[in-house]
Amino acid sequence: MSFDYFEEAIVAEEIRPNQCGRVRFQCSWWPARCDRGITFKPGALVYQKFGFKTLSF
């Protein structure tokens, strides 16, 4: 089973295509990456995707 959800985050350090930047999320900073040909500038509102994968028997 897998579970994905999205939360708002603010870009703190520029995120370039296929490179890591940083976002501010829930009062802390996190690494972020965009797999598309988009550059996000600091201050931009983005939606951070979080995913979980679990095994069930």
All heavy atoms as atom14 arrays in JSON, in Angstrom:
{
  "sequence": "MSFDYFEEAIVAEEIRPNQCGRVRFQCSWWPARCDRGITFKPGALVYQKFGFKTLSF",
  "atom14_mask": [
    [1, 1, 1, 1, 1, 1, 1, 1, 0, 0, 0, 0, 0, 0],
    [1, 1, 1, 1, 1, 1, 0, 0, 0, 0, 0, 0, 0, 0],
    [1, 1, 1, 1, 1, 1, 1, 1, 1, 1, 1, 0, 0, 0],
    [1, 1, 1, 1, 1, 1, 1, 1, 0, 0, 0, 0, 0, 0],
    [1, 1, 1, 1, 1, 1, 1, 1, 1, 1, 1, 1, 0, 0],
    [1, 1, 1, 1, 1, 1, 1, 1, 1, 1, 1, 0, 0, 0],
    [1, 1, 1, 1, 1, 1, 1, 1, 1, 0, 0, 0, 0, 0],
    [1, 1, 1, 1, 1, 1, 1, 1, 1, 0, 0, 0, 0, 0],
    [1, 1, 1, 1, 1, 0, 0, 0, 0, 0, 0, 0, 0, 0],
    [1, 1, 1, 1, 1, 1, 1, 1, 0, 0, 0, 0, 0, 0],
    [1, 1, 1, 1, 1, 1, 1, 0, 0, 0, 0, 0, 0, 0],
    [1, 1, 1, 1, 1, 0, 0, 0, 0, 0, 0, 0, 0, 0],
    [1, 1, 1, 1, 1, 1, 1, 1, 1, 0, 0, 0, 0, 0],
    [1, 1, 1, 1, 1, 1, 1, 1, 1, 0, 0, 0, 0, 0],
    [1, 1, 1, 1, 1, 1, 1, 1, 0, 0, 0, 0, 0, 0],
    [1, 1, 1, 1, 1, 1, 1, 1, 1, 1, 1, 0, 0, 0],
    [1, 1, 1, 1, 1, 1, 1, 0, 0, 0, 0, 0, 0, 0],
    [1, 1, 1, 1, 1, 1, 1, 1, 0, 0, 0, 0, 0, 0],
    [1, 1, 1, 1, 1, 1, 1, 1, 1, 0, 0, 0, 0, 0],
    [1, 1, 1, 1, 1, 1, 0, 0, 0, 0, 0, 0, 0, 0],
    [1, 1, 1, 1, 0, 0, 0, 0, 0, 0, 0, 0, 0, 0],
    [1, 1, 1, 1, 1, 1, 1, 1, 1, 1, 1, 0, 0, 0],
    [1, 1, 1, 1, 1, 1, 1, 0, 0, 0, 0, 0, 0, 0],
    [1, 1, 1, 1, 1, 1, 1, 1, 1, 1, 1, 0, 0, 0],
    [1, 1, 1, 1, 1, 1, 1, 1, 1, 1, 1, 0, 0, 0],
    [1, 1, 1, 1, 1, 1, 1, 1, 1, 0, 0, 0, 0, 0],
    [1, 1, 1, 1, 1, 1, 0, 0, 0, 0, 0, 0, 0, 0],
    [1, 1, 1, 1, 1, 1, 0, 0, 0, 0, 0, 0, 0, 0],
    [1, 1, 1, 1, 1, 1, 1, 1, 1, 1, 1, 1, 1, 1],
    [1, 1, 1, 1, 1, 1, 1, 1, 1, 1, 1, 1, 1, 1],
    [1, 1, 1, 1, 1, 1, 1, 0, 0, 0, 0, 0, 0, 0],
    [1, 1, 1, 1, 1, 0, 0, 0, 0, 0, 0, 0, 0, 0],
    [1, 1, 1, 1, 1, 1, 1, 1, 1, 1, 1, 0, 0, 0],
    [1, 1, 1, 1, 1, 1, 0, 0, 0, 0, 0, 0, 0, 0],
    [1, 1, 1, 1, 1, 1, 1, 1, 0, 0, 0, 0, 0, 0],
    [1, 1, 1, 1, 1, 1, 1, 1, 1, 1, 1, 0, 0, 0],
    [1, 1, 1, 1, 0, 0, 0, 0, 0, 0, 0, 0, 0, 0],
    [1, 1, 1, 1, 1, 1, 1, 1, 0, 0, 0, 0, 0, 0],
    [1, 1, 1, 1, 1, 1, 1, 0, 0, 0, 0, 0, 0, 0],
    [1, 1, 1, 1, 1, 1, 1, 1, 1, 1, 1, 0, 0, 0],
    [1, 1, 1, 1, 1, 1, 1, 1, 1, 0, 0, 0, 0, 0],
    [1, 1, 1, 1, 1, 1, 1, 0, 0, 0, 0, 0, 0, 0],
    [1, 1, 1, 1, 0, 0, 0, 0, 0, 0, 0, 0, 0, 0],
    [1, 1, 1, 1, 1, 0, 0, 0, 0, 0, 0, 0, 0, 0],
    [1, 1, 1, 1, 1, 1, 1, 1, 0, 0, 0, 0, 0, 0],
    [1, 1, 1, 1, 1, 1, 1, 0, 0, 0, 0, 0, 0, 0],
    [1, 1, 1, 1, 1, 1, 1, 1, 1, 1, 1, 1, 0, 0],
    [1, 1, 1, 1, 1, 1, 1, 1, 1, 0, 0, 0, 0, 0],
    [1, 1, 1, 1, 1, 1, 1, 1, 1, 0, 0, 0, 0, 0],
    [1, 1, 1, 1, 1, 1, 1, 1, 1, 1, 1, 0, 0, 0],
    [1, 1, 1, 1, 0, 0, 0, 0, 0, 0, 0, 0, 0, 0],
    [1, 1, 1, 1, 1, 1, 1, 1, 1, 1, 1, 0, 0, 0],
    [1, 1, 1, 1, 1, 1, 1, 1, 1, 0, 0, 0, 0, 0],
    [1, 1, 1, 1, 1, 1, 1, 0, 0, 0, 0, 0, 0, 0],
    [1, 1, 1, 1, 1, 1, 1, 1, 0, 0, 0, 0, 0, 0],
    [1, 1, 1, 1, 1, 1, 0, 0, 0, 0, 0, 0, 0, 0],
    [1, 1, 1, 1, 1, 1, 1, 1, 1, 1, 1, 0, 0, 0]
  ],
  "atom14_positions": [
    [[0.85, -1.16, 0.0], [0.0, 0.0, 0.0], [0.9, 1.23, 0.0], [1.95, 1.24, 0.62], [-0.89, 0.0, 1.24], [-1.72, 1.25, 1.31], [-2.69, 1.6, 2.81], [-2.95, 0.11, 3.63], [0.0, 0.0, 0.0], [0.0, 0.0, 0.0], [0.0, 0.0, 0.0], [0.0, 0.0, 0.0], [0.0, 0.0, 0.0], [0.0, 0.0, 0.0]],
    [[0.48, 2.28, -0.67], [1.22, 3.53, -0.62], [0.25, 4.66, -0.31], [-0.96, 4.56, -0.54], [1.95, 3.8, -1.93], [1.03, 4.0, -2.96], [0.0, 0.0, 0.0], [0.0, 0.0, 0.0], [0.0, 0.0, 0.0], [0.0, 0.0, 0.0], [0.0, 0.0, 0.0], [0.0, 0.0, 0.0], [0.0, 0.0, 0.0], [0.0, 0.0, 0.0]],
    [[0.8, 5.73, 0.23], [-0.02, 6.86, 0.65], [0.75, 8.13, 0.32], [1.91, 8.26, 0.69], [-0.27, 6.75, 2.15], [-1.0, 7.93, 2.72], [-2.34, 8.13, 2.46], [-0.34, 8.84, 3.52], [-3.01, 9.21, 2.99], [-1.01, 9.93, 4.05], [-2.35, 10.11, 3.79], [0.0, 0.0, 0.0], [0.0, 0.0, 0.0], [0.0, 0.0, 0.0]],
    [[0.14, 9.04, -0.41], [0.75, 10.32, -0.74], [-0.16, 11.44, -0.27], [-1.38, 11.33, -0.34], [0.93, 10.48, -2.26], [1.94, 9.51, -2.83], [2.89, 9.14, -2.12], [1.78, 9.12, -3.99], [0.0, 0.0, 0.0], [0.0, 0.0, 0.0], [0.0, 0.0, 0.0], [0.0, 0.0, 0.0], [0.0, 0.0, 0.0], [0.0, 0.0, 0.0]],
    [[0.44, 12.51, 0.22], [-0.34, 13.7, 0.53], [0.51, 14.93, 0.26], [1.72, 14.85, 0.13], [-0.89, 13.68, 1.96], [0.13, 13.85, 3.05], [0.36, 15.1, 3.62], [0.87, 12.77, 3.53], [1.29, 15.26, 4.63], [1.79, 12.93, 4.53], [1.99, 14.17, 5.08], [2.91, 14.33, 6.08], [0.0, 0.0, 0.0], [0.0, 0.0, 0.0]],
    [[-0.13, 16.08, 0.16], [0.54, 17.32, -0.21], [0.34, 18.36, 0.87], [-0.75, 18.46, 1.44], [-0.02, 17.85, -1.53], [0.23, 16.93, -2.69], [-0.63, 15.88, -2.96], [1.33, 17.11, -3.5], [-0.4, 15.02, -4.03], [1.57, 16.25, -4.58], [0.7, 15.22, -4.83], [0.0, 0.0, 0.0], [0.0, 0.0, 0.0], [0.0, 0.0, 0.0]],
    [[1.38, 19.14, 1.15], [1.32, 20.23, 2.12], [1.97, 21.46, 1.52], [2.92, 21.34, 0.75], [2.07, 19.84, 3.4], [1.42, 18.75, 4.21], [0.25, 19.25, 5.04], [0.13, 20.47, 5.26], [-0.53, 18.41, 5.49], [0.0, 0.0, 0.0], [0.0, 0.0, 0.0], [0.0, 0.0, 0.0], [0.0, 0.0, 0.0], [0.0, 0.0, 0.0]],
    [[1.49, 22.64, 1.9], [2.09, 23.88, 1.43], [3.45, 24.11, 2.07], [3.65, 23.84, 3.24], [1.19, 25.07, 1.78], [-0.05, 25.15, 0.95], [-0.86, 26.4, 1.25], [-0.51, 27.17, 2.17], [-1.86, 26.61, 0.55], [0.0, 0.0, 0.0], [0.0, 0.0, 0.0], [0.0, 0.0, 0.0], [0.0, 0.0, 0.0], [0.0, 0.0, 0.0]],
    [[4.38, 24.64, 1.28], [5.71, 24.99, 1.75], [6.14, 26.27, 1.02], [5.6, 26.59, -0.04], [6.7, 23.86, 1.49], [0.0, 0.0, 0.0], [0.0, 0.0, 0.0], [0.0, 0.0, 0.0], [0.0, 0.0, 0.0], [0.0, 0.0, 0.0], [0.0, 0.0, 0.0], [0.0, 0.0, 0.0], [0.0, 0.0, 0.0], [0.0, 0.0, 0.0]],
    [[7.09, 26.99, 1.59], [7.63, 28.2, 0.97], [9.08, 27.92, 0.56], [9.87, 27.4, 1.35], [7.62, 29.38, 1.96], [6.2, 29.64, 2.49], [8.22, 30.63, 1.33], [5.24, 30.16, 1.45], [0.0, 0.0, 0.0], [0.0, 0.0, 0.0], [0.0, 0.0, 0.0], [0.0, 0.0, 0.0], [0.0, 0.0, 0.0], [0.0, 0.0, 0.0]],
    [[9.42, 28.24, -0.67], [10.78, 28.03, -1.16], [11.72, 28.98, -0.42], [11.51, 30.18, -0.39], [10.87, 28.26, -2.69], [12.31, 28.13, -3.17], [9.97, 27.28, -3.42], [0.0, 0.0, 0.0], [0.0, 0.0, 0.0], [0.0, 0.0, 0.0], [0.0, 0.0, 0.0], [0.0, 0.0, 0.0], [0.0, 0.0, 0.0], [0.0, 0.0, 0.0]],
    [[12.77, 28.41, 0.2], [13.76, 29.2, 0.92], [15.05, 29.36, 0.1], [15.74, 30.36, 0.21], [14.08, 28.54, 2.27], [0.0, 0.0, 0.0], [0.0, 0.0, 0.0], [0.0, 0.0, 0.0], [0.0, 0.0, 0.0], [0.0, 0.0, 0.0], [0.0, 0.0, 0.0], [0.0, 0.0, 0.0], [0.0, 0.0, 0.0], [0.0, 0.0, 0.0]],
    [[15.37, 28.35, -0.68], [16.56, 28.36, -1.54], [16.13, 27.87, -2.91], [15.44, 26.85, -3.02], [17.62, 27.42, -0.95], [18.9, 27.33, -1.72], [19.84, 26.33, -1.07], [20.2, 26.51, 0.1], [20.2, 25.34, -1.74], [0.0, 0.0, 0.0], [0.0, 0.0, 0.0], [0.0, 0.0, 0.0], [0.0, 0.0, 0.0], [0.0, 0.0, 0.0]],
    [[16.51, 28.56, -3.95], [16.06, 28.25, -5.31], [16.12, 26.75, -5.62], [17.09, 26.08, -5.28], [16.92, 29.01, -6.32], [16.44, 28.86, -7.74], [17.2, 29.75, -8.7], [18.32, 29.37, -9.08], [16.68, 30.82, -9.03], [0.0, 0.0, 0.0], [0.0, 0.0, 0.0], [0.0, 0.0, 0.0], [0.0, 0.0, 0.0], [0.0, 0.0, 0.0]],
    [[15.07, 26.28, -6.26], [14.99, 24.88, -6.68], [15.02, 24.87, -8.2], [14.11, 25.38, -8.84], [13.7, 24.21, -6.17], [13.59, 24.33, -4.66], [13.67, 22.74, -6.6], [12.23, 23.95, -4.12], [0.0, 0.0, 0.0], [0.0, 0.0, 0.0], [0.0, 0.0, 0.0], [0.0, 0.0, 0.0], [0.0, 0.0, 0.0], [0.0, 0.0, 0.0]],
    [[16.05, 24.29, -8.77], [16.2, 24.19, -10.23], [15.84, 22.78, -10.68], [15.87, 21.84, -9.89], [17.64, 24.51, -10.63], [18.01, 25.93, -10.32], [19.43, 26.21, -10.7], [19.78, 27.56, -10.33], [20.49, 28.36, -11.1], [20.94, 27.95, -12.26], [20.76, 29.57, -10.69], [0.0, 0.0, 0.0], [0.0, 0.0, 0.0], [0.0, 0.0, 0.0]],
    [[15.52, 22.62, -11.97], [15.14, 21.29, -12.46], [16.18, 20.22, -12.12], [17.37, 20.41, -12.34], [15.04, 21.5, -13.98], [14.74, 22.95, -14.14], [15.48, 23.62, -13.02], [0.0, 0.0, 0.0], [0.0, 0.0, 0.0], [0.0, 0.0, 0.0], [0.0, 0.0, 0.0], [0.0, 0.0, 0.0], [0.0, 0.0, 0.0], [0.0, 0.0, 0.0]],
    [[15.7, 19.14, -11.53], [16.52, 17.98, -11.17], [17.67, 18.3, -10.21], [18.65, 17.59, -10.16], [17.04, 17.28, -12.42], [15.91, 16.78, -13.27], [15.02, 16.08, -12.78], [15.9, 17.15, -14.52], [0.0, 0.0, 0.0], [0.0, 0.0, 0.0], [0.0, 0.0, 0.0], [0.0, 0.0, 0.0], [0.0, 0.0, 0.0], [0.0, 0.0, 0.0]],
    [[17.54, 19.39, -9.46], [18.52, 19.74, -8.44], [17.8, 20.03, -7.13], [16.62, 20.37, -7.13], [19.32, 20.98, -8.86], [20.17, 20.75, -10.08], [20.98, 21.99, -10.43], [20.96, 22.99, -9.72], [21.67, 21.94, -11.54], [0.0, 0.0, 0.0], [0.0, 0.0, 0.0], [0.0, 0.0, 0.0], [0.0, 0.0, 0.0], [0.0, 0.0, 0.0]],
    [[18.53, 19.91, -6.05], [17.93, 20.15, -4.73], [18.01, 21.62, -4.34], [18.99, 22.3, -4.65], [18.61, 19.31, -3.67], [18.16, 17.57, -3.78], [0.0, 0.0, 0.0], [0.0, 0.0, 0.0], [0.0, 0.0, 0.0], [0.0, 0.0, 0.0], [0.0, 0.0, 0.0], [0.0, 0.0, 0.0], [0.0, 0.0, 0.0], [0.0, 0.0, 0.0]],
    [[16.98, 22.06, -3.67], [16.92, 23.37, -3.03], [16.38, 23.15, -1.63], [16.44, 22.04, -1.12], [0.0, 0.0, 0.0], [0.0, 0.0, 0.0], [0.0, 0.0, 0.0], [0.0, 0.0, 0.0], [0.0, 0.0, 0.0], [0.0, 0.0, 0.0], [0.0, 0.0, 0.0], [0.0, 0.0, 0.0], [0.0, 0.0, 0.0], [0.0, 0.0, 0.0]],
    [[15.8, 24.18, -1.03], [15.26, 24.02, 0.32], [13.91, 24.74, 0.41], [13.69, 25.75, -0.23], [16.21, 24.57, 1.37], [17.48, 23.75, 1.43], [18.41, 24.16, 2.52], [18.0, 23.8, 3.86], [18.03, 22.58, 4.38], [18.43, 21.56, 3.64], [17.66, 22.34, 5.6], [0.0, 0.0, 0.0], [0.0, 0.0, 0.0], [0.0, 0.0, 0.0]],
    [[13.03, 24.17, 1.24], [11.75, 24.79, 1.52], [11.56, 24.91, 3.03], [12.17, 24.17, 3.8], [10.56, 23.99, 0.92], [10.62, 23.97, -0.59], [10.49, 22.58, 1.48], [0.0, 0.0, 0.0], [0.0, 0.0, 0.0], [0.0, 0.0, 0.0], [0.0, 0.0, 0.0], [0.0, 0.0, 0.0], [0.0, 0.0, 0.0], [0.0, 0.0, 0.0]],
    [[10.74, 25.88, 3.4], [10.35, 26.0, 4.81], [8.98, 25.35, 4.94], [8.04, 25.7, 4.24], [10.28, 27.46, 5.23], [9.93, 27.63, 6.69], [10.38, 28.99, 7.2], [9.9, 29.24, 8.53], [10.51, 28.83, 9.64], [11.63, 28.14, 9.55], [10.0, 29.1, 10.83], [0.0, 0.0, 0.0], [0.0, 0.0, 0.0], [0.0, 0.0, 0.0]],
    [[8.92, 24.38, 5.83], [7.7, 23.6, 6.03], [7.53, 23.32, 7.51], [8.45, 22.79, 8.15], [7.79, 22.29, 5.23], [6.68, 21.33, 5.53], [5.4, 21.59, 5.09], [6.92, 20.18, 6.24], [4.37, 20.71, 5.38], [5.91, 19.28, 6.52], [4.62, 19.56, 6.09], [0.0, 0.0, 0.0], [0.0, 0.0, 0.0], [0.0, 0.0, 0.0]],
    [[6.4, 23.72, 8.05], [6.07, 23.5, 9.47], [7.21, 23.94, 10.39], [7.71, 23.17, 11.21], [5.69, 22.05, 9.72], [4.39, 21.67, 9.04], [3.92, 20.28, 9.41], [4.64, 19.51, 10.03], [2.7, 19.96, 9.01], [0.0, 0.0, 0.0], [0.0, 0.0, 0.0], [0.0, 0.0, 0.0], [0.0, 0.0, 0.0], [0.0, 0.0, 0.0]],
    [[7.66, 25.17, 10.23], [8.65, 25.81, 11.11], [10.05, 25.2, 11.03], [10.85, 25.36, 11.96], [8.17, 25.82, 12.56], [6.64, 26.73, 12.77], [0.0, 0.0, 0.0], [0.0, 0.0, 0.0], [0.0, 0.0, 0.0], [0.0, 0.0, 0.0], [0.0, 0.0, 0.0], [0.0, 0.0, 0.0], [0.0, 0.0, 0.0], [0.0, 0.0, 0.0]],
    [[10.36, 24.49, 9.98], [11.72, 23.98, 9.8], [12.04, 23.94, 8.3], [11.17, 24.1, 7.46], [11.89, 22.6, 10.43], [11.03, 21.67, 9.84], [0.0, 0.0, 0.0], [0.0, 0.0, 0.0], [0.0, 0.0, 0.0], [0.0, 0.0, 0.0], [0.0, 0.0, 0.0], [0.0, 0.0, 0.0], [0.0, 0.0, 0.0], [0.0, 0.0, 0.0]],
    [[13.3, 23.75, 7.99], [13.74, 23.73, 6.59], [13.98, 22.3, 6.15], [14.53, 21.49, 6.89], [15.02, 24.55, 6.44], [14.74, 26.02, 6.5], [14.52, 26.85, 5.45], [14.64, 26.83, 7.66], [14.28, 28.13, 5.88], [14.35, 28.14, 7.24], [14.75, 26.59, 9.03], [14.18, 29.2, 8.13], [14.58, 27.63, 9.91], [14.3, 28.92, 9.46]],
    [[13.59, 22.01, 4.9], [13.7, 20.67, 4.35], [14.31, 20.73, 2.95], [14.07, 21.68, 2.22], [12.3, 20.04, 4.22], [11.66, 19.78, 5.53], [11.01, 20.71, 6.31], [11.6, 18.55, 6.22], [10.54, 20.11, 7.44], [10.89, 18.78, 7.42], [12.06, 17.27, 5.94], [10.65, 17.77, 8.34], [11.81, 16.27, 6.86], [11.12, 16.52, 8.03]],
    [[15.06, 19.69, 2.56], [15.52, 19.63, 1.17], [14.31, 19.38, 0.26], [13.36, 18.72, 0.66], [16.49, 18.45, 1.15], [16.17, 17.64, 2.36], [15.53, 18.56, 3.35], [0.0, 0.0, 0.0], [0.0, 0.0, 0.0], [0.0, 0.0, 0.0], [0.0, 0.0, 0.0], [0.0, 0.0, 0.0], [0.0, 0.0, 0.0], [0.0, 0.0, 0.0]],
    [[14.38, 19.93, -0.94], [13.29, 19.74, -1.89], [13.88, 19.6, -3.29], [14.94, 20.14, -3.58], [12.34, 20.93, -1.85], [0.0, 0.0, 0.0], [0.0, 0.0, 0.0], [0.0, 0.0, 0.0], [0.0, 0.0, 0.0], [0.0, 0.0, 0.0], [0.0, 0.0, 0.0], [0.0, 0.0, 0.0], [0.0, 0.0, 0.0], [0.0, 0.0, 0.0]],
    [[13.17, 18.88, -4.14], [13.65, 18.62, -5.5], [12.46, 18.68, -6.45], [11.36, 18.23, -6.11], [14.29, 17.24, -5.53], [14.82, 16.84, -6.87], [15.4, 15.42, -6.77], [15.86, 15.01, -8.05], [17.13, 15.06, -8.43], [18.03, 15.5, -7.59], [17.49, 14.68, -9.62], [0.0, 0.0, 0.0], [0.0, 0.0, 0.0], [0.0, 0.0, 0.0]],
    [[12.67, 19.22, -7.63], [11.64, 19.24, -8.66], [12.13, 18.39, -9.84], [13.21, 18.63, -10.37], [11.37, 20.68, -9.12], [10.08, 20.75, -10.37], [0.0, 0.0, 0.0], [0.0, 0.0, 0.0], [0.0, 0.0, 0.0], [0.0, 0.0, 0.0], [0.0, 0.0, 0.0], [0.0, 0.0, 0.0], [0.0, 0.0, 0.0], [0.0, 0.0, 0.0]],
    [[11.34, 17.42, -10.22], [11.7, 16.52, -11.31], [11.21, 17.02, -12.66], [11.32, 16.32, -13.66], [11.15, 15.11, -11.04], [11.79, 14.47, -9.83], [12.95, 14.81, -9.54], [11.13, 13.66, -9.17], [0.0, 0.0, 0.0], [0.0, 0.0, 0.0], [0.0, 0.0, 0.0], [0.0, 0.0, 0.0], [0.0, 0.0, 0.0], [0.0, 0.0, 0.0]],
    [[10.65, 18.21, -12.7], [10.17, 18.8, -13.96], [11.05, 19.97, -14.34], [11.88, 20.42, -13.57], [8.73, 19.26, -13.78], [7.81, 18.1, -13.48], [6.4, 18.52, -13.43], [5.57, 17.35, -13.14], [4.29, 17.42, -13.0], [3.66, 18.55, -13.12], [3.61, 16.32, -12.74], [0.0, 0.0, 0.0], [0.0, 0.0, 0.0], [0.0, 0.0, 0.0]],
    [[10.87, 20.49, -15.53], [11.7, 21.58, -16.04], [11.26, 22.95, -15.52], [11.07, 23.86, -16.31], [0.0, 0.0, 0.0], [0.0, 0.0, 0.0], [0.0, 0.0, 0.0], [0.0, 0.0, 0.0], [0.0, 0.0, 0.0], [0.0, 0.0, 0.0], [0.0, 0.0, 0.0], [0.0, 0.0, 0.0], [0.0, 0.0, 0.0], [0.0, 0.0, 0.0]],
    [[11.09, 23.06, -14.21], [10.6, 24.3, -13.6], [11.62, 24.78, -12.57], [12.17, 23.97, -11.83], [9.24, 24.07, -12.9], [8.21, 23.51, -13.89], [8.74, 25.34, -12.24], [6.95, 23.01, -13.22], [0.0, 0.0, 0.0], [0.0, 0.0, 0.0], [0.0, 0.0, 0.0], [0.0, 0.0, 0.0], [0.0, 0.0, 0.0], [0.0, 0.0, 0.0]],
    [[11.84, 26.09, -12.51], [12.68, 26.68, -11.47], [11.78, 27.45, -10.52], [10.94, 28.23, -10.96], [13.73, 27.63, -12.07], [14.6, 26.86, -12.91], [14.56, 28.3, -10.99], [0.0, 0.0, 0.0], [0.0, 0.0, 0.0], [0.0, 0.0, 0.0], [0.0, 0.0, 0.0], [0.0, 0.0, 0.0], [0.0, 0.0, 0.0], [0.0, 0.0, 0.0]],
    [[11.94, 27.22, -9.22], [11.18, 27.93, -8.2], [12.1, 28.88, -7.47], [13.16, 28.48, -6.97], [10.56, 26.94, -7.21], [9.51, 26.06, -7.83], [9.83, 24.78, -8.24], [8.23, 26.52, -8.0], [8.87, 23.97, -8.82], [7.26, 25.71, -8.58], [7.58, 24.43, -8.99], [0.0, 0.0, 0.0], [0.0, 0.0, 0.0], [0.0, 0.0, 0.0]],
    [[11.7, 30.14, -7.4], [12.48, 31.18, -6.74], [12.11, 31.27, -5.26], [10.99, 30.91, -4.88], [12.22, 32.54, -7.41], [12.58, 32.59, -8.87], [14.06, 32.58, -9.06], [14.41, 32.74, -10.54], [15.81, 32.66, -10.79], [0.0, 0.0, 0.0], [0.0, 0.0, 0.0], [0.0, 0.0, 0.0], [0.0, 0.0, 0.0], [0.0, 0.0, 0.0]],
    [[13.04, 31.77, -4.43], [12.72, 31.96, -3.0], [11.45, 32.8, -2.82], [11.22, 33.76, -3.54], [13.95, 32.68, -2.46], [15.06, 32.22, -3.36], [14.42, 32.12, -4.72], [0.0, 0.0, 0.0], [0.0, 0.0, 0.0], [0.0, 0.0, 0.0], [0.0, 0.0, 0.0], [0.0, 0.0, 0.0], [0.0, 0.0, 0.0], [0.0, 0.0, 0.0]],
    [[10.63, 32.38, -1.87], [9.38, 33.06, -1.59], [8.18, 32.45, -2.29], [7.04, 32.75, -1.94], [0.0, 0.0, 0.0], [0.0, 0.0, 0.0], [0.0, 0.0, 0.0], [0.0, 0.0, 0.0], [0.0, 0.0, 0.0], [0.0, 0.0, 0.0], [0.0, 0.0, 0.0], [0.0, 0.0, 0.0], [0.0, 0.0, 0.0], [0.0, 0.0, 0.0]],
    [[8.41, 31.57, -3.26], [7.3, 30.94, -3.99], [6.57, 29.94, -3.09], [7.18, 29.23, -2.3], [7.81, 30.25, -5.24], [0.0, 0.0, 0.0], [0.0, 0.0, 0.0], [0.0, 0.0, 0.0], [0.0, 0.0, 0.0], [0.0, 0.0, 0.0], [0.0, 0.0, 0.0], [0.0, 0.0, 0.0], [0.0, 0.0, 0.0], [0.0, 0.0, 0.0]],
    [[5.26, 29.9, -3.23], [4.44, 28.91, -2.53], [4.41, 27.65, -3.38], [4.09, 27.7, -4.57], [3.02, 29.44, -2.33], [2.03, 28.49, -1.69], [2.44, 28.19, -0.25], [0.64, 29.09, -1.73], [0.0, 0.0, 0.0], [0.0, 0.0, 0.0], [0.0, 0.0, 0.0], [0.0, 0.0, 0.0], [0.0, 0.0, 0.0], [0.0, 0.0, 0.0]],
    [[4.76, 26.53, -2.79], [4.76, 25.26, -3.5], [4.02, 24.22, -2.66], [3.74, 24.44, -1.48], [6.2, 24.76, -3.79], [6.91, 25.69, -4.76], [7.01, 24.6, -2.52], [0.0, 0.0, 0.0], [0.0, 0.0, 0.0], [0.0, 0.0, 0.0], [0.0, 0.0, 0.0], [0.0, 0.0, 0.0], [0.0, 0.0, 0.0], [0.0, 0.0, 0.0]],
    [[3.72, 23.11, -3.26], [3.09, 22.0, -2.55], [4.08, 20.86, -2.5], [4.47, 20.32, -3.52], [1.78, 21.59, -3.23], [0.72, 22.63, -3.03], [0.6, 23.7, -3.9], [-0.11, 22.57, -1.91], [-0.35, 24.68, -3.69], [-1.05, 23.55, -1.7], [-1.17, 24.6, -2.59], [-2.1, 25.58, -2.38], [0.0, 0.0, 0.0], [0.0, 0.0, 0.0]],
    [[4.5, 20.55, -1.29], [5.47, 19.49, -1.05], [4.73, 18.16, -1.0], [3.73, 18.03, -0.29], [6.18, 19.77, 0.29], [7.21, 18.79, 0.68], [8.61, 19.28, 0.32], [8.8, 20.32, -0.27], [9.58, 18.52, 0.7], [0.0, 0.0, 0.0], [0.0, 0.0, 0.0], [0.0, 0.0, 0.0], [0.0, 0.0, 0.0], [0.0, 0.0, 0.0]],
    [[5.19, 17.19, -1.78], [4.58, 15.86, -1.79], [5.31, 14.97, -0.8], [6.53, 14.87, -0.81], [4.67, 15.25, -3.18], [4.1, 13.85, -3.24], [4.26, 13.27, -4.64], [3.82, 11.83, -4.67], [4.07, 11.22, -5.98], [0.0, 0.0, 0.0], [0.0, 0.0, 0.0], [0.0, 0.0, 0.0], [0.0, 0.0, 0.0], [0.0, 0.0, 0.0]],
    [[4.55, 14.33, 0.04], [5.08, 13.36, 0.98], [4.46, 12.02, 0.66], [3.26, 11.94, 0.4], [4.73, 13.74, 2.42], [5.37, 15.03, 2.85], [4.71, 16.23, 2.65], [6.62, 15.03, 3.41], [5.29, 17.41, 3.03], [7.22, 16.22, 3.78], [6.55, 17.41, 3.59], [0.0, 0.0, 0.0], [0.0, 0.0, 0.0], [0.0, 0.0, 0.0]],
    [[5.26, 10.99, 0.67], [4.73, 9.67, 0.35], [5.23, 8.61, 1.31], [6.33, 8.71, 1.84], [0.0, 0.0, 0.0], [0.0, 0.0, 0.0], [0.0, 0.0, 0.0], [0.0, 0.0, 0.0], [0.0, 0.0, 0.0], [0.0, 0.0, 0.0], [0.0, 0.0, 0.0], [0.0, 0.0, 0.0], [0.0, 0.0, 0.0], [0.0, 0.0, 0.0]],
    [[4.41, 7.65, 1.53], [4.76, 6.52, 2.39], [4.42, 5.24, 1.67], [3.38, 5.13, 1.0], [3.94, 6.57, 3.7], [4.19, 7.8, 4.5], [3.36, 8.9, 4.37], [5.26, 7.87, 5.37], [3.58, 10.04, 5.11], [5.49, 9.02, 6.1], [4.65, 10.1, 5.97], [0.0, 0.0, 0.0], [0.0, 0.0, 0.0], [0.0, 0.0, 0.0]],
    [[5.28, 4.27, 1.79], [5.02, 2.97, 1.22], [5.14, 1.93, 2.33], [6.09, 1.95, 3.09], [6.0, 2.64, 0.09], [5.81, 3.53, -1.11], [6.72, 3.15, -2.23], [6.47, 4.1, -3.38], [7.33, 3.83, -4.51], [0.0, 0.0, 0.0], [0.0, 0.0, 0.0], [0.0, 0.0, 0.0], [0.0, 0.0, 0.0], [0.0, 0.0, 0.0]],
    [[4.17, 1.07, 2.41], [4.18, 0.04, 3.44], [3.91, -1.32, 2.8], [3.33, -1.41, 1.72], [3.11, 0.3, 4.51], [1.83, 0.3, 3.88], [3.35, 1.64, 5.2], [0.0, 0.0, 0.0], [0.0, 0.0, 0.0], [0.0, 0.0, 0.0], [0.0, 0.0, 0.0], [0.0, 0.0, 0.0], [0.0, 0.0, 0.0], [0.0, 0.0, 0.0]],
    [[4.31, -2.34, 3.49], [4.02, -3.7, 3.07], [2.87, -4.23, 3.9], [2.8, -3.97, 5.09], [5.24, -4.61, 3.27], [6.46, -4.27, 2.45], [7.63, -5.16, 2.87], [6.18, -4.46, 0.98], [0.0, 0.0, 0.0], [0.0, 0.0, 0.0], [0.0, 0.0, 0.0], [0.0, 0.0, 0.0], [0.0, 0.0, 0.0], [0.0, 0.0, 0.0]],
    [[1.98, -4.95, 3.29], [0.91, -5.59, 4.05], [0.86, -7.06, 3.64], [1.13, -7.42, 2.5], [-0.43, -4.9, 3.8], [-0.74, -4.92, 2.42], [0.0, 0.0, 0.0], [0.0, 0.0, 0.0], [0.0, 0.0, 0.0], [0.0, 0.0, 0.0], [0.0, 0.0, 0.0], [0.0, 0.0, 0.0], [0.0, 0.0, 0.0], [0.0, 0.0, 0.0]],
    [[0.55, -7.88, 4.59], [0.52, -9.33, 4.35], [-0.88, -9.85, 4.57], [-1.63, -9.4, 5.33], [1.48, -10.05, 5.31], [2.9, -9.63, 5.09], [3.46, -8.63, 5.87], [3.66, -10.21, 4.11], [4.77, -8.23, 5.68], [4.99, -9.82, 3.91], [5.53, -8.83, 4.7], [0.0, 0.0, 0.0], [0.0, 0.0, 0.0], [0.0, 0.0, 0.0]]
  ]
}
